[in-house]
């Protein structure tokens, strides 16, 4: 049996998990520990705290270590400046001190994509029934602080690679006079030169949409608590979420399925289970028949990042080398 140390480092918390790759090729979750990202002065300090807590699997004892990080990954998967934290993760800097022989960083949304190949999604909520096309790409879209998109592509021999995206920074498509009025509202409120997906299918977008319709200035968390089944805010947001997913699936021909991730829909399932989501997702006078076949599921597992990092670790062990994301740094 081989042991994998999976890590999910966010701007607020850092989670560590020990996995075992069993003889039958399945992953077994053994142990986990949460530490404060903000409470650590540096990445070495975070690893030192892991040792001080007596965690069951330390970097020097793991066969491979994979870290899902909130930020852009550089230097061939060895460096990342953590978003919303004052420090960076540099594996080369700590390799000798902490005994990291085999390690890699992946973007946190790549980890969400890898998680779709694990039991982390076994309890995912079905949004649309469908039949996945064998071997076709699988799309992962998730709104939270930002709008994340990632693609899983099979290499033909049973291994999936991730194709990362910065699609959340693409200009968002609005339709009709009322939606264009909302776009103008966003520009006035934010002072931004363009309305991108990160300003629409995110917590920021939910807050702005509520303000546009009601005049109330509330936080996204407060808006979430006020959402109801007949709410115009809920209907509009579900429509926008469905459109973002519709476009990404068509752009990538992700007929292998769509997984919705991210904290926004996880905490507010109605944002994607509302009828306006599927109605907008399948809306196409040319390819509607394809979109209606795509299975859509909502992943609400809070441990997905850890499972995704572990799946990446499995592929590293099986190939005997570092897994590279397509187009990755």
N, C-alpha and C positions, 0 to 999 in steps of 0.2 A: 504494500500500500504506500502511496505517495501523499505527502501532505502539502496543502496549499494555504498560504496566508493571504486572505482577501481583505482589502482595506478600502473604505469609502470615505474620502476626506472632503468634507464640505466646509463652507465658510463658518458654520456654527459648531458642528460636531464632527468627530472622526470616529468611525466604527471599524472595529477589527473583528475578523471571524476566522476560525480554523475549520478547514474542510479536509476530508480524506477522499482521495480518488481510489475507490474500491476495485477489487480484481475484476468485477463484472462491468467496469467502466462507468459506474454511477457515482455521483457525488453525495457524500454524507456530511451534513452540517454538525459540527461538534461543539463549538463554544463561540461566544462573542463578548465583546467589551466595547463600551462607548466611552470616549474621552472628549474633553472640550478642546476644539480647535483654537478658540479664542484664548483659552487658558494656557496654551503652550507658547513659549517665546520663539520657538523655531521648530523645524522638522526633527532635528536631532533630540530636542527636548521632549517632543511627543513620543519618540521611540524609547527614550529613557524612562518616561512615565509608564509605557507599556511594560517594560521590564520590571519596574518597581511594583507594579500591580500584580506581578506574578502570573501573567497571562499564559495560557496553556501551550501556545505556539509562538515562539519568537522568530524573528527573521533568520537568524543563523541556523535554526533547526528546520526551517521550511525547505521543501524541494524547489518551490517557486513562490514568489511574492508578486502579487498584482495589485496596484493601487488605482482605484477610480478617483479622479481628481476633478474638482470644479475649476476649470480653466483650460487654456490652450496648452497642449502637450508639445514640447520641443525636444531637440537633441536626440532624435531617434527613440523616443519613449523614456527618456531619463530625467527630464526636467519639466517643471510646471510652476508658474507663479499662481498661487491659489487666489481665486476671486474672493473678495471680501475678507481676506486675511492679510496680515502684515508680512508673511514669510512665503518662501518657495519650497518645493520638494525637489531635492537634487540627489538622486540615487548614487551618483558617483562620489558625492561628498561624504556620504555615510556608509558606503559599501564596506570598507575595511573595519570601521569601528563597530558596526552592528552585524557584520558577517552576512551581508546580502550578496550572495553569489549569483543568483538568477532573479532578476526583478524587472518589472516594466510598469510604466504609467499608461493609463488610457483615460480618455475624457469620460466624465461621469455619465454622459448620455450614450456613449458607446457601451458602457457597462449595462445601461438599461436595455440596449439592443441585445447584447449577449444573454441577458437574463431571460429573454424570450425563448431561449433554447434549453431552459432548465425548469425544474419543478416550481420555481418561483411564480410561474403563471398558471399553475394547475387550477387555481381557484379564481382565475380572471373572470370578470363579468362579461357575458355575451351581449354585445350591442347590436350586432347584425349577424345572423346565421349565414353561412356560406360554405363553399367548398374550396379549400386552398389548392392552387395548382402546384403539383409536386415539383420542387426544384426552383420555383420562381422566387424572386426577391421578396423579402418581408420588410415592411415599413414600420417604423416606430416614431410616433409623434407625441410630444408632451408639452403642455403648457404649465408654467409655474412662475418663477421670477422672470424667466425668459421662455421663448418658444423653441424647443429642441426638436431636431429631426435627424434620423439616422436610418441607414439601410443595411440589411443583412443580405449578402449575396453568397450563394453556394458555389464553391470552386469546382464542383463536378465530382469530387472524391469524398464527399460527406463532411467537408469542413467549411464553415461559414466565416467570411471576413466582413468587417464593418466598413461602410462607406460613410464617413462623417459628413455633416452638412452645416452650413451657417444660414440655412434657409429662413430662420427666424428674422433675419435682417433684410429679407426681400420685401419689396413694396407690396402691401396687402391689397388684394383686389376687392373693391367695393362695387356694388351694383344698385342702380336706382337713385332717385333724388334724395330719399331719406338717409340712405347709407352715406351718400356723398356729403350730406350735411353733418353727419357724425364725423367723417374724416376731417372736415374743416374745423370742427370743434376740437378734435385731438390736436391738430396743428396749432390752434390758438392756445390751448391749455399747456402744451408741452414745449412750444417754441422750436420743435424739430422741423427740419426741412422736408421730411417725407414721413408718411405713415407706414411703418413696417410691421410685420407680424408680432414682434416683441411688444408693440404698443396696443395690440388688439387681443390676441389669444393668450393672455397672461393675467396675472393679478392686477397689473396696471390697467389692462384693457377692461377688466371687470369693473374696476373702480370708476374709470372714465365713462363707461357705458351707463352705469347707474346715475352718475352725475348728469349726463346728457339727457336722460329721460325724466329725472326727478328734480334736478337742481340741488340735490343733497351731496355734500362732500364727505364721503365716508371712506374708511380703509377697505381694502378688498376683503379682509376678514369680516368686517361688519356687514358688507354687502352680501357675503355668502350666507350669513345667518338670516337675511331677509328674503332670500330667494324662495319663491313658491312656484307651484306647477303652472299657474296662469300668468306668471310674471312676464312682462314684455322684455325685461332685462335678461331673464333666463332664455327666452325664446331667441332673442337676437344673438346672445353669446353662443348658444348651441348651434345656430346657423353659421356663425363665423368659424367655430371650431370644425364643423362638418366641411366647410369650404376649404379650410387649410389642409385637412386630411385628404379631401377629394383631389386637390391639386397635386399634392405630393405623391399620392398613389398613381395618378395618371402620368406624372413626370417620370416616374421610375418603373412603371409597369409592375408594381408590387402586388402581383396576383397571388402571392403566397400568404397574404394576410396583412392585417394592420393591427398593431398593438398601440393602445393609448396609454401613456405613462405620465408621470409628473404629478406633483402634489395638488394641483388645482382640481382636476377631475377625480383624483383619488379621494379628496376630502368632500367633493361635491359631485357625486355621480350623475346627478340630474343634468349637468352641463353637457353630457354626451348621451344620456339615455332619453332625453327629451326628443320628441318626434322630429323636431326641426333639424337635429343633427343628421339623422339618416336621410331625411328628405333632401337635405343639401348635399350630402355625401354622394348620393346616387344620381344627382341631377346632371344629365348630359344627354343631348339629343343624338349623340354619336356613339358614346361608349357607356351608356347607362347599363346595358346588359352585362358588361364586364364588372362594373362597380357593384352591382347587386349580387355578384358571386363572391365578392371578397369578404371573408370572415373578419369581423371587427370585434376586438375584445379590449376590455379595460383592466389593466393591471393595477391592483390596489395594494400589492405587497410592499411594505416599507423596507424589507430587506433585499429588494431587487438589485441594488447596486452591488451588494456583497456577492450575491449569486452570480451576477454578470461578471464580476472580477474573477470569481472562481472558475467559470466556464472558459474565460480567456486563459487562465492558468492551465486548465486541462489541455487546451490546444497547444500551448507552449510545451508541455510535457510530451505530448504525442508526436509533435513534429521535431522535437529536439532543438528548437530554436525559438527566438522571440517571434511572436505573432505580430505582423505589421498590418495596420489598418490601411485600406486602399486610400491613397492620397494623404496619408498621415505624415506628420513631420518626422 
